[in-house]
Amino acid sequence: PDMGMTADSPSVAAVVILDKDGVRIAGSYFEEQFRTLAMQQAFEKDIFKASTRQPADGEANIFMCKGLVVLYRSQDETTFYVVGSDDENEVILVVIH
């Protein structure tokens, strides 16, 4: 059945949870640019490095990485990331987050 997806529907490129050392706890990727494990791990390394420069304990924070919008929030010893395209509305990503 048609799920109502249109060009205007929000899209998420990835959802990733990393531990305090940047090791993946869970991850789901939905874009071709993350088709291999090596590509996913390289991206996770990049977003972890960027997010440690701007800690977000309990608060949502946002940055750009490789042309993608990355929204993240750290809690205890984990960081939760939601990744969308550069034209994605950040407010939508916060709601998904």
C-alpha positions as a Markdown table, in Angstrom:
| # | Residue | x | y | z |
|---|---|---|---|---|
| 1 | Pro | 0.0 | 0.0 | 0.0 |
| 2 | Asp | 1.0 | 3.6 | -0.6 |
| 3 | Met | 2.4 | 4.9 | 2.7 |
| 4 | Gly | 1.9 | 8.5 | 1.6 |
| 5 | Met | 5.6 | 9.1 | 0.9 |
| 6 | Thr | 6.1 | 12.1 | -1.4 |
| 7 | Ala | 9.1 | 14.2 | -2.3 |
| 8 | Asp | 8.1 | 16.5 | 0.5 |
| 9 | Ser | 8.0 | 13.7 | 3.1 |
| 10 | Pro | 10.8 | 13.9 | 5.7 |
| 11 | Ser | 13.6 | 11.4 | 5.1 |
| 12 | Val | 16.2 | 10.1 | 7.4 |
| 13 | Ala | 19.6 | 8.9 | 6.0 |
| 14 | Ala | 20.6 | 7.1 | 9.2 |
| 15 | Val | 20.0 | 6.6 | 12.9 |
| 16 | Val | 23.0 | 5.6 | 15.0 |
| 17 | Ile | 23.7 | 5.1 | 18.7 |
| 18 | Leu | 27.3 | 5.2 | 19.8 |
| 19 | Asp | 28.9 | 4.5 | 23.2 |
| 20 | Lys | 31.2 | 7.0 | 25.1 |
| 21 | Asp | 34.1 | 5.7 | 23.1 |
| 22 | Gly | 32.5 | 6.0 | 19.7 |
| 23 | Val | 31.7 | 2.3 | 19.3 |
| 24 | Arg | 28.4 | 1.4 | 17.6 |
| 25 | Ile | 25.7 | 0.1 | 19.9 |
| 26 | Ala | 23.1 | 0.2 | 17.1 |
| 27 | Gly | 22.7 | 1.7 | 13.6 |
| 28 | Ser | 20.4 | 1.7 | 10.7 |
| 29 | Tyr | 21.4 | 3.3 | 7.4 |
| 30 | Phe | 18.9 | 4.1 | 4.6 |
| 31 | Glu | 21.1 | 5.7 | 1.9 |
| 32 | Glu | 23.3 | 4.2 | -0.8 |
| 33 | Gln | 26.3 | 6.2 | 0.4 |
| 34 | Phe | 26.4 | 4.0 | 3.5 |
| 35 | Arg | 26.1 | 0.7 | 1.6 |
| 36 | Thr | 29.2 | -0.9 | 3.2 |
| 37 | Leu | 30.2 | -1.5 | 6.8 |
| 38 | Ala | 33.5 | 0.4 | 6.1 |
| 39 | Met | 31.5 | 3.5 | 4.9 |
| 40 | Gln | 29.3 | 3.3 | 7.9 |
| 41 | Gln | 32.2 | 3.0 | 10.3 |
| 42 | Ala | 34.1 | 5.9 | 8.7 |
| 43 | Phe | 31.0 | 8.1 | 9.0 |
| 44 | Glu | 30.5 | 7.1 | 12.6 |
| 45 | Lys | 34.1 | 8.0 | 13.4 |
| 46 | Asp | 33.5 | 11.4 | 11.7 |
| 47 | Ile | 30.3 | 12.2 | 13.6 |
| 48 | Phe | 31.7 | 11.0 | 16.9 |
| 49 | Lys | 34.8 | 13.2 | 16.5 |
| 50 | Ala | 32.6 | 16.2 | 15.6 |
| 51 | Ser | 30.1 | 15.7 | 18.4 |
| 52 | Thr | 32.9 | 15.4 | 21.1 |
| 53 | Arg | 34.0 | 18.9 | 20.1 |
| 54 | Gln | 30.6 | 20.3 | 21.0 |
| 55 | Pro | 29.2 | 18.2 | 23.9 |
| 56 | Ala | 25.4 | 18.1 | 24.1 |
| 57 | Asp | 24.6 | 16.5 | 27.5 |
| 58 | Gly | 20.8 | 16.2 | 27.5 |
| 59 | Glu | 20.4 | 18.9 | 24.8 |
| 60 | Ala | 19.9 | 18.3 | 21.1 |
| 61 | Asn | 22.7 | 19.8 | 19.0 |
| 62 | Ile | 23.2 | 19.9 | 15.3 |
| 63 | Phe | 26.1 | 20.1 | 12.8 |
| 64 | Met | 26.9 | 19.3 | 9.1 |
| 65 | Cys | 29.0 | 16.3 | 8.2 |
| 66 | Lys | 29.8 | 15.3 | 4.6 |
| 67 | Gly | 26.9 | 17.3 | 3.3 |
| 68 | Leu | 24.4 | 15.8 | 5.7 |
| 69 | Val | 22.6 | 17.4 | 8.7 |
| 70 | Val | 23.4 | 15.5 | 11.9 |
| 71 | Leu | 21.3 | 16.0 | 15.0 |
| 72 | Tyr | 22.5 | 14.4 | 18.2 |
| 73 | Arg | 21.9 | 14.1 | 21.9 |
| 74 | Ser | 24.2 | 12.6 | 24.6 |
| 75 | Gln | 22.7 | 10.9 | 27.6 |
| 76 | Asp | 24.8 | 9.1 | 30.2 |
| 77 | Glu | 27.4 | 7.1 | 28.2 |
| 78 | Thr | 25.6 | 7.1 | 24.8 |
| 79 | Thr | 25.0 | 9.5 | 22.0 |
| 80 | Phe | 22.0 | 9.2 | 19.7 |
| 81 | Tyr | 22.3 | 10.5 | 16.1 |
| 82 | Val | 19.7 | 11.2 | 13.5 |
| 83 | Val | 21.1 | 12.0 | 10.0 |
| 84 | Gly | 19.2 | 13.7 | 7.2 |
| 85 | Ser | 20.0 | 15.4 | 3.9 |
| 86 | Asp | 21.3 | 18.9 | 3.8 |
| 87 | Asp | 17.9 | 20.2 | 2.7 |
| 88 | Glu | 16.0 | 18.4 | 5.5 |
| 89 | Asn | 14.1 | 20.5 | 8.0 |
| 90 | Glu | 16.0 | 20.3 | 11.3 |
| 91 | Val | 12.8 | 20.6 | 13.2 |
| 92 | Ile | 11.6 | 17.4 | 11.6 |
| 93 | Leu | 14.8 | 15.7 | 12.7 |
| 94 | Val | 14.3 | 16.9 | 16.2 |
| 95 | Val | 10.8 | 15.3 | 16.3 |
| 96 | Ile | 12.3 | 12.0 | 15.0 |
| 97 | His | 15.1 | 12.3 | 17.5 |
